[in-house]
Amino acid sequence: MTDVQGALDRHGRRLMRRDYLDAVRFEWQEVALIVDRTLLLAFVLVTFGATAIILLQAPLSTQFLYGDQPAAQVKDQQHHQTDSN
């Protein structure tokens, strides 16, 4: 009878340990899900922010590339140069 009681006790402890490990696993999965979504949101915001900054600064790059002249005038000058050659 004591063997049966010991087996039942071991089985009960095994079930309790498995329940505890399942609960811990579930909590870590929830933490991972929150961290994953937070990092995804941060990535999207940084990507869109960087894209917006780059696109908003693009008109300023024409001044660097073409000097003080608007880009349309530079294209016309290039077009005239190729026609004369």
C-alpha positions as CSV (number, residue, x, y, z in Angstrom):
1,M,0.0,0.0,0.0
2,T,2.9,2.4,0.7
3,D,4.2,1.8,-2.8
4,V,0.9,2.9,-4.2
5,Q,0.8,6.0,-1.9
6,G,4.4,6.9,-2.9
7,A,3.6,6.5,-6.6
8,L,0.5,8.8,-6.2
9,D,2.6,11.4,-4.3
10,R,5.3,11.3,-7.0
11,H,2.7,11.6,-9.7
12,G,1.0,14.6,-7.8
13,R,4.4,16.3,-7.5
14,R,5.1,15.7,-11.2
15,L,1.8,17.2,-12.1
16,M,2.3,20.2,-9.9
17,R,5.8,20.8,-11.4
18,R,4.4,20.5,-14.9
19,D,1.6,23.0,-14.1
20,Y,4.2,25.4,-12.6
21,L,6.5,25.0,-15.7
22,D,3.5,25.6,-18.0
23,A,2.6,28.7,-16.1
24,V,6.1,30.0,-16.3
25,R,6.3,29.2,-20.0
26,F,3.0,31.0,-20.7
27,E,4.2,34.1,-18.8
28,W,7.5,34.2,-20.8
29,Q,5.5,33.8,-24.0
30,E,3.4,36.8,-23.0
31,V,6.6,38.9,-22.2
32,A,8.1,37.8,-25.6
33,L,4.9,38.8,-27.4
34,I,4.9,42.3,-25.8
35,V,8.6,42.8,-26.5
36,D,8.2,41.6,-30.1
37,R,5.3,44.0,-30.7
38,T,7.1,46.9,-29.0
39,L,10.2,46.3,-31.1
40,L,8.1,46.1,-34.3
41,L,6.4,49.4,-33.5
42,A,9.8,51.0,-32.8
43,F,11.2,49.7,-36.1
44,V,8.2,50.9,-38.1
45,L,8.3,54.4,-36.4
46,V,12.1,54.7,-36.9
47,T,11.8,53.5,-40.6
48,F,9.0,55.9,-41.4
49,G,10.7,58.7,-39.5
50,A,14.0,58.2,-41.3
51,T,12.2,58.0,-44.7
52,A,10.2,61.2,-44.0
53,I,13.4,63.0,-43.0
54,I,15.2,61.9,-46.1
55,L,12.4,62.8,-48.4
56,L,11.8,66.2,-46.7
57,Q,15.5,67.0,-47.1
58,A,15.7,65.9,-50.7
59,P,14.9,69.4,-52.1
60,L,17.9,70.6,-50.2
61,S,20.2,68.1,-52.0
62,T,19.5,69.8,-55.3
63,Q,21.3,72.9,-54.0
64,F,24.3,70.7,-53.1
65,L,24.2,69.0,-56.5
66,Y,23.4,71.9,-58.8
67,G,24.6,74.9,-56.8
68,D,22.2,77.9,-56.6
69,Q,20.5,77.1,-59.8
70,P,17.2,75.3,-59.8
71,A,17.4,71.7,-61.1
72,A,15.2,72.6,-64.1
73,Q,17.8,75.1,-65.4
74,V,20.6,72.7,-64.9
75,K,18.7,70.0,-66.9
76,D,18.1,72.6,-69.7
77,Q,21.8,73.5,-69.8
78,Q,22.8,69.8,-70.0
79,H,20.2,69.3,-72.7
80,H,21.6,72.2,-74.8
81,Q,25.2,70.9,-74.3
82,T,24.3,67.4,-75.6
83,D,22.4,69.0,-78.6
84,S,25.5,71.1,-79.5
85,N,27.8,68.0,-79.5
